[in-house]
Amino acid sequence: MKRAIRQRVLVTLIATALAAVSGAGMGYLMGRAITVQVTKGRLDQGVMHMLTLDEARAREARELLHALSDAPYEHCSEAKLGYFRDLMFQARYMRDVGSVRNDQIDCSANLGRLAQPLPLPIPDFTQLDGIQVFRNLAPPRMGHLQRVGLRQGDAFVVFDDSTVEDARRSQMHYTTTESDLGGGAAGWISGEVPTVHGMVLTRDAKALTGSTLYATRCSTRYPFCVTAYVLIPEALQADRAATAGFVALGTLLGVFFGLFVSIAYRRSQTMELRLRRAIRKDKLRMDYQPIVNMASRRIVGAEALVRWTDEEGVAVGPDVFVKIAEECGFVGEITRLVVRHVLRDFAETLRSHPDFHLSINVTASDLSDPAFLLMLETALKQAKVPARSLVIEITESSTARCGPVIETIARLRKWGYGVHIDDFGTGYSSLAYLHELSVDAIKIDKSFTQAIGTEAVTISILPLILAMAEKLKLLVIVEGVETELQADYFCDAAQPILAQGWHFGHPIPAGRFHELLADQEKTDALRAPV
């Protein structure tokens, strides 16, 4: 008996020691990961701070330009100079305002009336509203700092670029770029000269390029974006103490691994109950991601994506809560909720736009449920929506050889529904089996899209998938398109291709999606021949 106890104690000690060592290693990796996450948070805060400042400067600059243009005074008269100084006294960010004639500065609040006018340099670029931008407009007695100038008509304003000083205090790097240049290329305005180019500077984005983290936020009022960036080695060097702390914490977590598992199990049970309450109270919501035709770049459909924020305000991913619902046997309730919301949000659109299709995701459990088809038919009949307007998306894994699933797919096709295989290429459907399923389309998994422009082996499989789809007369939908490079890859394909991804639009609520459709219809009307 005592020997058995000693053996159990020894095994416990060895297991605890191994868990502690593993925990220390995981703690080190976690420390690095959290340092990066904290740095991302600091980047977000920093870029929003700089965007707020830049928007305030842009707003004040434009207000002053309008005020200068409307001033009822003779050019460079004493009255007008007094007016300049009154405006400067009230301004918060401007460092000078003045008048221009024949591309020369004749007078300003700081310089007064110039005996010898100062020629203006060539503007670095011109915005679509006609405002000329000068990256560094620094007449005499205005110091050595970079000063950004704006000119409209015969008026100009100048303000300091305080980005460098803010960057020095926050140990980050900032740059402001103008994206509203007729050709679409980014133009550097102020701050540090950017080390990268392209969409990372001209749209809301977070990116990791090499060892540098970038965060970009674009103004919704003015045509510029602010980018904050930091080198990861610098961030790790600054937070060495935090990494050491996580190593110690990881060791303790390893020792108490058993307790952690117990807590995690109880948490999963609690999440199931919270999810059931959310379904019962209709607390799940829907977002819709545009699906576009690659040839015309027009929106031709949308994928309905269910979202859940639990009672504590925590957003839970569908890969988590749908799996819980499927394992606990109530995923059909989520599917019914999705169908109800989709028809409520888009019934009128689906009736009035027969070429528009809306996709919903269903699971293998739904396809095996005898009540699924009846529910679907009843809901569409009540909404007066034809079956052809709805697309049923099934994951490739759910098409594994299962008689009821295959039978349900066949009935869906027979009744007019579109059937698409989602996440295609993840390794379940053979060519022969895909032919047996008799589906309408395949959605190429985003892992293939992300391989475009890289040396990943999966890029060599893409042409084979496209050729197979063309041979079987299947429509192809490409998931996860995030860059123009990825979009261009499919533009030369022989067969029609649809696509979705952040490059064409993020998932958005139904109201905003209808605004996109309305804008598209207005554009189509303007382009239509008279």
C-alpha positions as CSV (number, residue, x, y, z in Angstrom):
1,M,0.0,0.0,0.0
2,K,2.7,2.4,1.0
3,R,4.7,1.5,-2.1
4,A,1.7,2.3,-4.3
5,I,1.3,5.6,-2.6
6,R,5.0,6.4,-3.1
7,Q,4.6,5.5,-6.8
8,R,1.6,7.8,-7.2
9,V,3.4,10.6,-5.4
10,L,6.4,10.1,-7.7
11,V,4.3,10.0,-10.8
12,T,2.5,13.2,-9.6
13,L,5.8,15.0,-9.0
14,I,7.2,14.0,-12.4
15,A,4.0,15.0,-14.1
16,T,4.0,18.3,-12.2
17,A,7.6,19.0,-13.1
18,L,7.0,18.3,-16.8
19,A,3.9,20.4,-16.7
20,A,5.9,23.2,-15.0
21,V,8.6,23.0,-17.7
22,S,6.0,23.0,-20.4
23,G,4.2,25.9,-18.8
24,A,7.5,27.9,-18.6
25,G,8.0,27.3,-22.3
26,M,4.4,28.3,-23.1
27,G,4.7,31.2,-20.8
28,Y,7.7,32.5,-22.7
29,L,5.9,32.1,-26.0
30,M,2.8,33.7,-24.5
31,G,4.8,36.6,-23.2
32,R,6.1,37.3,-26.6
33,A,2.6,37.0,-28.1
34,I,1.0,39.2,-25.5
35,T,3.8,41.8,-25.9
36,V,2.9,41.9,-29.6
37,Q,-0.8,42.1,-28.8
38,V,-0.2,44.9,-26.3
39,T,1.9,46.7,-29.0
40,K,-1.0,46.3,-31.4
41,G,-3.3,47.9,-28.9
42,R,-0.9,50.8,-28.4
43,L,-0.7,51.2,-32.2
44,D,-4.5,51.4,-32.3
45,Q,-4.6,54.0,-29.6
46,G,-1.7,56.0,-31.1
47,V,-3.1,55.9,-34.7
48,M,-6.5,57.0,-33.5
49,H,-4.9,59.8,-31.5
50,M,-3.0,61.0,-34.5
51,L,-6.1,60.7,-36.8
52,T,-8.1,62.8,-34.4
53,L,-5.4,65.5,-34.4
54,D,-5.0,65.4,-38.2
55,E,-8.8,65.6,-38.7
56,A,-9.0,68.6,-36.3
57,R,-6.2,70.3,-38.3
58,A,-7.8,69.5,-41.6
59,R,-11.2,70.8,-40.4
60,E,-9.7,74.0,-39.1
61,A,-7.6,74.5,-42.3
62,R,-10.6,74.1,-44.6
63,E,-12.7,76.5,-42.4
64,L,-10.0,79.1,-42.6
65,L,-9.6,78.7,-46.4
66,H,-13.4,79.3,-46.8
67,A,-13.2,82.3,-44.4
68,L,-10.2,83.7,-46.3
69,S,-11.9,83.3,-49.7
70,D,-15.1,85.0,-48.4
71,A,-13.3,88.0,-46.8
72,P,-14.7,91.3,-48.2
73,Y,-11.3,93.1,-48.1
74,E,-9.0,94.4,-50.8
75,H,-6.0,92.2,-51.6
76,C,-3.3,92.5,-48.9
77,S,-4.8,95.7,-47.5
78,E,-4.3,96.6,-43.8
79,A,-7.9,95.6,-43.1
80,K,-7.3,92.2,-44.6
81,L,-4.0,91.7,-42.7
82,G,-5.9,92.6,-39.5
83,Y,-8.5,90.0,-40.5
84,F,-5.7,87.5,-41.0
85,R,-4.4,88.1,-37.5
86,D,-7.9,87.8,-36.0
87,L,-8.3,84.4,-37.6
88,M,-4.9,83.4,-36.4
89,F,-5.7,84.5,-32.9
90,Q,-8.7,82.2,-32.9
91,A,-7.0,79.3,-34.6
92,R,-5.6,76.4,-32.6
93,Y,-3.4,74.6,-35.1
94,M,-2.6,77.1,-37.9
95,R,0.7,78.8,-37.9
96,D,0.1,81.3,-40.8
97,V,-2.6,82.3,-43.2
98,G,-2.3,84.6,-46.2
99,S,-3.1,85.5,-49.8
100,V,-1.6,84.3,-53.1
101,R,-1.6,85.9,-56.5
102,N,0.0,84.6,-59.6
103,D,1.4,81.6,-57.6
104,Q,3.2,84.0,-55.3
105,I,2.7,84.8,-51.6
106,D,1.9,88.5,-51.4
107,C,1.1,88.8,-47.7
108,S,0.3,86.7,-44.6
109,A,-0.6,87.2,-40.9
110,N,3.1,86.5,-39.9
111,L,4.9,88.1,-42.8
112,G,2.7,91.1,-43.3
113,R,2.7,92.7,-46.8
114,L,5.8,91.5,-48.7
115,A,7.8,94.0,-50.7
116,Q,9.1,91.1,-52.8
117,P,6.4,88.3,-53.2
118,L,7.6,84.8,-52.5
119,P,7.1,82.3,-55.3
120,L,5.1,79.2,-54.2
121,P,6.8,75.9,-54.9
122,I,5.1,73.4,-57.1
123,P,2.4,71.6,-55.1
124,D,3.2,68.0,-54.1
125,F,-0.2,67.0,-55.2
126,T,-3.8,68.3,-55.7
127,Q,-6.8,66.8,-54.0
128,L,-10.0,66.1,-55.9
129,D,-11.7,69.1,-54.4
130,G,-9.0,71.3,-55.9
131,I,-7.0,72.0,-52.7
132,Q,-3.3,72.0,-53.4
133,V,-1.1,70.3,-50.8
134,F,2.5,71.4,-50.0
135,R,4.4,69.0,-47.8
136,N,6.7,71.7,-46.5
137,L,5.7,75.3,-47.0
138,A,8.1,77.3,-44.8
139,P,8.6,81.0,-45.7
140,P,11.1,83.1,-43.7
141,R,10.7,83.5,-40.0
142,M,8.6,80.3,-39.7
143,G,11.3,78.1,-38.2
144,H,12.9,74.8,-39.2
145,L,10.0,72.4,-38.6
146,Q,8.2,70.8,-41.5
147,R,5.0,72.7,-42.1
148,V,2.2,71.5,-44.3
149,G,0.5,74.1,-46.5
150,L,-2.9,74.0,-48.2
151,R,-3.9,76.4,-51.0
152,Q,-7.3,77.0,-52.4
153,G,-7.8,79.8,-54.9
154,D,-6.0,82.9,-53.6
155,A,-5.8,81.8,-50.0
156,F,-3.3,79.6,-48.2
157,V,-2.9,78.2,-44.6
158,V,0.1,76.6,-42.9
159,F,0.2,74.3,-39.9
160,D,3.0,72.4,-38.1
161,D,3.6,68.7,-38.5
162,S,3.6,67.6,-34.9
163,T,3.7,64.0,-35.9
164,V,7.5,63.7,-35.3
165,E,7.2,65.0,-31.7
166,D,4.2,62.7,-30.9
167,A,6.2,59.8,-32.3
168,R,9.2,60.6,-30.1
169,R,7.0,60.7,-27.0
170,S,5.2,57.4,-27.8
171,Q,8.2,55.5,-29.2
172,M,6.3,54.8,-32.3
173,H,6.5,55.9,-35.9
174,Y,3.8,57.8,-37.8
175,T,3.1,58.8,-41.3
176,T,0.1,60.5,-43.0
177,T,-0.8,59.7,-46.6
178,E,-3.2,61.2,-49.1
179,S,-5.1,58.5,-51.0
180,D,-7.5,60.8,-52.9
181,L,-5.3,61.3,-56.0
182,G,-7.2,60.7,-59.2
183,G,-4.9,57.8,-60.1
184,G,-5.4,56.1,-56.7
185,A,-1.8,56.1,-55.6
186,A,-0.9,57.1,-52.1
187,G,0.8,60.4,-51.6
188,W,2.9,61.1,-48.5
189,I,1.8,64.2,-46.6
190,S,3.7,64.4,-43.3
191,G,5.4,62.5,-40.6
192,E,8.1,59.9,-41.4
193,V,8.6,58.9,-45.0
194,P,6.8,55.5,-45.3
195,T,8.9,52.4,-45.7
196,V,6.1,50.5,-47.3
197,H,3.6,51.4,-50.0
198,G,0.2,50.3,-51.2
199,M,-3.0,49.4,-49.5
200,V,-1.5,49.1,-46.0
201,L,-1.3,52.9,-46.1
202,T,-4.6,53.7,-47.8
203,R,-7.3,51.7,-46.0
204,D,-8.2,50.7,-42.5
205,A,-5.9,47.8,-41.9
206,K,-3.5,46.0,-39.6
207,A,-0.6,44.3,-41.1
208,L,2.7,42.6,-40.3
209,T,5.4,43.2,-42.9
210,G,8.7,41.6,-42.1
211,S,9.4,42.5,-38.4
212,T,7.2,45.6,-38.4
213,L,3.6,46.0,-37.2
214,Y,1.4,48.5,-39.0
215,A,-2.0,50.0,-38.0
216,T,-3.8,52.3,-40.4
217,R,-6.9,54.3,-39.9
218,C,-8.5,56.4,-42.6
219,S,-10.6,59.5,-42.1
220,T,-14.2,59.3,-43.0
221,R,-14.4,63.1,-43.6
222,Y,-11.2,63.9,-45.4
223,P,-9.1,62.0,-48.0
224,F,-6.2,60.9,-45.9
225,C,-5.0,58.0,-43.8
226,V,-2.7,57.9,-40.7
227,T,-0.4,54.9,-40.2
228,A,1.4,54.0,-37.0
229,Y,4.1,51.4,-37.0
230,V,6.7,49.9,-34.7
231,L,9.5,47.3,-35.0
232,I,8.7,44.1,-33.1
233,P,12.3,43.7,-31.8
234,E,12.0,47.2,-30.3
235,A,8.7,46.3,-28.6
236,L,10.1,43.0,-27.2
237,Q,13.3,44.8,-25.9
238,A,11.1,47.4,-24.1
239,D,9.0,44.7,-22.4
240,R,11.6,42.1,-21.3
241,A,10.4,42.2,-17.7
242,A,6.9,41.3,-18.9
243,T,8.2,38.2,-20.8
244,A,10.0,37.1,-17.6
245,G,6.8,37.5,-15.7
246,F,4.9,35.3,-18.1
247,V,7.6,32.6,-17.8
248,A,6.9,32.5,-14.0
249,L,3.2,32.6,-14.6
250,G,3.4,29.8,-17.1
251,T,5.2,27.6,-14.6
252,L,2.4,28.1,-12.1
253,L,-0.2,27.4,-14.7
254,G,1.6,24.2,-15.6
255,V,1.4,23.1,-11.9
256,F,-2.3,23.8,-11.8
257,F,-3.1,22.3,-15.2
258,G,-5.7,19.9,-13.8
259,L,-7.6,22.8,-12.1
260,F,-7.5,24.7,-15.4
261,V,-9.1,21.8,-17.3
262,S,-11.8,21.5,-14.7
263,I,-12.6,25.3,-15.0
264,A,-12.5,25.1,-18.8
265,Y,-15.1,22.2,-18.7
266,R,-17.4,24.1,-16.4
267,R,-17.0,27.2,-18.7
268,S,-18.1,25.2,-21.8
269,Q,-21.2,24.0,-20.0
270,T,-22.0,27.6,-19.0
271,M,-21.5,28.7,-22.6
272,E,-24.0,26.2,-23.8
273,L,-26.7,27.6,-21.4
274,R,-25.9,31.1,-22.4
275,L,-26.2,30.2,-26.1
276,R,-29.5,28.5,-25.5
277,R,-30.8,31.7,-23.7
278,A,-29.5,33.9,-26.6
279,I,-31.4,31.8,-29.2
280,R,-34.5,31.8,-27.1
281,K,-34.4,35.6,-26.7
282,D,-33.4,36.1,-30.4
283,K,-30.1,37.8,-29.4
284,L,-28.1,36.4,-32.3
285,R,-27.6,38.9,-35.2
286,M,-26.7,38.7,-38.8
287,D,-24.0,40.3,-40.9
288,Y,-23.8,40.1,-44.7
289,Q,-20.7,40.0,-46.8
290,P,-20.9,41.0,-50.5
291,I,-20.3,38.5,-53.2
292,V,-19.1,40.2,-56.4
293,N,-18.8,39.2,-60.1
294,M,-15.1,39.4,-60.9
295,A,-15.8,40.5,-64.5
296,S,-18.0,43.4,-63.6
297,R,-17.1,44.0,-60.0
298,R,-20.8,44.3,-59.2
299,I,-22.4,42.9,-56.1
300,V,-24.5,39.8,-57.2
301,G,-25.1,38.2,-53.9
302,A,-24.3,38.0,-50.2
303,E,-23.3,35.4,-47.6
304,A,-25.3,35.6,-44.4
305,L,-23.0,35.2,-41.3
306,V,-24.4,34.7,-37.9
307,R,-22.9,36.6,-35.0
308,W,-23.2,36.3,-31.2
309,T,-22.1,38.6,-28.4
310,D,-22.8,36.9,-25.1
311,E,-24.4,38.3,-21.9
312,E,-21.0,39.6,-20.7
313,G,-20.4,41.5,-23.9
314,V,-17.8,39.0,-25.3
315,A,-18.0,38.3,-29.0
316,V,-18.0,34.5,-29.6
317,G,-17.0,33.2,-33.0
318,P,-19.4,31.1,-35.0
319,D,-16.7,28.4,-35.2
320,V,-17.1,28.1,-31.4
321,F,-20.8,28.4,-30.7
322,V,-22.0,26.6,-33.8
323,K,-19.8,23.7,-32.8
324,I,-21.2,23.7,-29.3
325,A,-24.8,23.8,-30.6
326,E,-24.0,20.9,-33.0
327,E,-22.4,18.8,-30.3
328,C,-25.3,19.5,-27.9
329,G,-28.0,18.8,-30.5
330,F,-29.6,22.2,-31.0
331,V,-27.8,23.6,-34.1
332,G,-31.1,23.4,-36.0
333,E,-32.5,26.2,-33.8
334,I,-29.6,28.5,-35.0
335,T,-30.4,27.5,-38.6
336,R,-34.1,28.4,-38.2
337,L,-33.1,31.7,-36.6
338,V,-30.8,32.5,-39.5
339,V,-33.5,31.7,-42.1
340,R,-36.0,33.8,-40.2
341,H,-33.6,36.8,-40.0
342,V,-32.4,36.5,-43.6
343,L,-35.9,36.5,-45.0
344,R,-36.9,39.4,-42.8
345,D,-33.9,41.4,-44.0
346,F,-33.9,40.5,-47.7
347,A,-37.3,39.2,-48.7
348,E,-38.2,42.3,-50.6
349,T,-34.8,42.5,-52.3
350,L,-34.9,38.8,-53.3
351,R,-38.4,39.2,-54.8
352,S,-37.5,42.4,-56.8
353,H,-34.0,41.3,-57.9
354,P,-34.2,37.7,-59.3
355,D,-30.5,37.8,-60.2
356,F,-29.5,38.4,-56.6
357,H,-28.8,35.4,-54.4
358,L,-28.3,35.1,-50.7
359,S,-26.3,32.2,-49.2
360,I,-26.8,30.6,-45.8
361,N,-24.5,28.1,-44.1
362,V,-25.9,24.8,-42.9
363,T,-24.3,21.9,-41.1
364,A,-24.3,18.1,-41.7
365,S,-26.8,17.9,-38.8
366,D,-29.2,20.1,-40.6
367,L,-29.0,18.1,-43.8
368,S,-29.7,14.9,-41.8
369,D,-32.7,16.4,-40.0
370,P,-36.0,15.4,-41.7
371,A,-37.6,18.7,-40.5
372,F,-35.0,20.9,-42.3
373,L,-36.5,20.9,-45.7
374,L,-40.1,21.4,-44.4
375,M,-38.9,24.4,-42.4
376,L,-37.1,25.9,-45.4
377,E,-40.1,25.5,-47.7
378,T,-42.5,26.9,-45.2
379,A,-40.4,29.9,-44.4
380,L,-39.9,30.8,-48.1
381,K,-43.5,30.3,-48.9
382,Q,-44.6,32.7,-46.1
383,A,-42.0,35.3,-47.3
384,K,-43.0,34.8,-51.0
385,V,-39.4,34.2,-51.9
386,P,-38.6,31.7,-54.7
387,A,-36.2,28.9,-53.9
388,R,-33.8,29.9,-56.6
389,S,-33.0,33.1,-54.6
390,L,-31.5,31.1,-51.8
391,V,-28.2,29.3,-51.8
392,I,-27.4,26.5,-49.3
393,E,-23.7,26.4,-48.4
394,I,-22.4,23.1,-47.0
395,T,-18.8,22.5,-45.8
396,E,-16.8,20.0,-47.7
397,S,-16.5,17.9,-44.6
398,S,-20.2,17.5,-44.3
399,T,-20.4,15.9,-47.8
400,A,-18.6,12.8,-46.5
401,R,-20.4,9.7,-47.8
402,C,-23.6,9.8,-45.9
403,G,-26.9,8.7,-47.5
404,P,-29.3,11.2,-45.9
405,V,-27.0,14.1,-46.6
406,I,-26.6,13.2,-50.3
407,E,-30.4,12.7,-50.6
408,T,-31.1,16.1,-49.0
409,I,-28.7,17.8,-51.4
410,A,-30.4,16.1,-54.4
411,R,-33.9,17.3,-53.2
412,L,-32.6,20.8,-52.6
413,R,-31.3,20.9,-56.2
414,K,-34.6,19.4,-57.5
415,W,-36.7,22.1,-55.7
416,G,-34.6,24.9,-57.2
417,Y,-32.2,25.9,-54.4
418,G,-28.6,26.6,-55.2
419,V,-26.1,24.3,-53.4
420,H,-22.5,25.3,-52.9
421,I,-19.6,23.5,-51.3
422,D,-17.9,25.7,-48.9
423,D,-14.2,25.6,-47.9
424,F,-13.4,23.5,-51.0
425,G,-9.9,22.0,-51.1
426,T,-9.7,21.0,-47.5
427,G,-9.4,17.3,-48.5
428,Y,-12.7,15.5,-48.3
429,S,-14.3,15.5,-51.8
430,S,-12.8,13.5,-54.6
431,L,-13.4,14.4,-58.2
432,A,-15.8,11.4,-58.7
433,Y,-17.7,12.2,-55.4
434,L,-18.0,15.8,-56.3
435,H,-19.7,14.8,-59.6
436,E,-22.1,12.5,-57.6
437,L,-23.2,15.4,-55.4
438,S,-24.4,17.4,-58.4
439,V,-23.9,20.8,-56.8
440,D,-24.0,24.2,-58.5
441,A,-20.7,25.7,-57.3
442,I,-17.6,25.3,-55.2
443,K,-16.2,28.0,-52.9
444,I,-12.4,27.8,-53.0
445,D,-11.0,27.9,-49.4
446,K,-9.3,31.1,-48.4
447,S,-6.0,29.3,-47.7
448,F,-5.5,29.0,-51.5
449,T,-6.3,32.7,-52.0
450,Q,-3.8,33.7,-49.4
451,A,-1.1,31.6,-51.1
452,I,-1.3,33.9,-54.2
453,G,1.9,35.9,-54.5
454,T,3.8,33.5,-52.2
455,E,5.9,30.4,-52.7
456,A,3.4,28.2,-50.9
457,V,2.9,24.8,-52.5
458,T,-0.9,25.3,-52.5
459,I,-0.7,27.9,-55.2
460,S,0.1,25.2,-57.7
461,I,-3.2,23.5,-57.0
462,L,-5.4,26.5,-57.9
463,P,-5.2,26.0,-61.7
464,L,-6.2,22.4,-61.2
465,I,-9.2,23.3,-59.1
466,L,-10.3,25.9,-61.7
467,A,-9.8,23.4,-64.6
468,M,-11.8,20.8,-62.7
469,A,-14.7,23.2,-62.0
470,E,-14.8,24.2,-65.7
471,K,-14.8,20.6,-66.7
472,L,-17.8,19.9,-64.4
473,K,-19.5,23.1,-65.4
474,L,-19.4,24.4,-61.8
475,L,-19.5,28.0,-60.8
476,V,-16.4,29.1,-58.8
477,I,-16.6,31.4,-55.8
478,V,-13.3,32.6,-54.3
479,E,-13.1,33.2,-50.6
480,G,-10.8,35.5,-48.7
481,V,-9.8,38.0,-51.4
482,E,-8.0,40.8,-49.5
483,T,-5.7,42.4,-52.1
484,E,-5.9,43.5,-55.7
485,L,-3.1,41.1,-56.5
486,Q,-5.3,38.2,-55.4
487,A,-8.3,39.6,-57.3
488,D,-6.2,40.1,-60.5
489,Y,-5.1,36.4,-60.3
490,F,-8.7,35.3,-61.1
491,C,-9.6,38.0,-63.6
492,D,-8.0,36.2,-66.5
493,A,-9.7,32.9,-65.8
494,A,-11.7,31.4,-68.7
495,Q,-14.8,30.7,-66.7
496,P,-17.1,33.1,-64.7
497,I,-15.8,33.6,-61.2
498,L,-17.4,35.2,-58.2
499,A,-15.5,36.4,-55.1
500,Q,-15.8,37.7,-51.6
501,G,-13.4,39.1,-49.1
502,W,-12.3,42.2,-47.4
503,H,-11.1,43.6,-50.7
504,F,-14.7,43.9,-51.8
505,G,-16.4,44.4,-48.5
506,H,-16.5,43.4,-44.8
507,P,-19.5,41.7,-43.3
508,I,-22.0,44.4,-42.5
509,P,-25.5,44.7,-41.1
510,A,-28.5,44.5,-43.5
511,G,-29.2,48.2,-43.5
512,R,-25.7,49.1,-44.6
513,F,-25.8,46.3,-47.2
514,H,-29.0,47.7,-48.7
515,E,-27.2,51.1,-48.9
516,L,-24.4,49.5,-51.0
517,L,-27.0,48.0,-53.3
518,A,-28.8,51.3,-53.7
519,D,-25.5,53.1,-54.5
520,Q,-24.7,50.4,-57.1
521,E,-28.1,50.9,-58.7
522,K,-27.5,54.6,-58.9
523,T,-24.2,54.0,-60.5
524,D,-25.7,51.6,-63.0
525,A,-28.4,54.2,-63.9
526,L,-25.8,56.9,-64.5
527,R,-23.8,54.5,-66.8
528,A,-26.8,53.3,-68.7
529,P,-27.0,54.7,-72.3
530,V,-29.6,57.4,-72.8
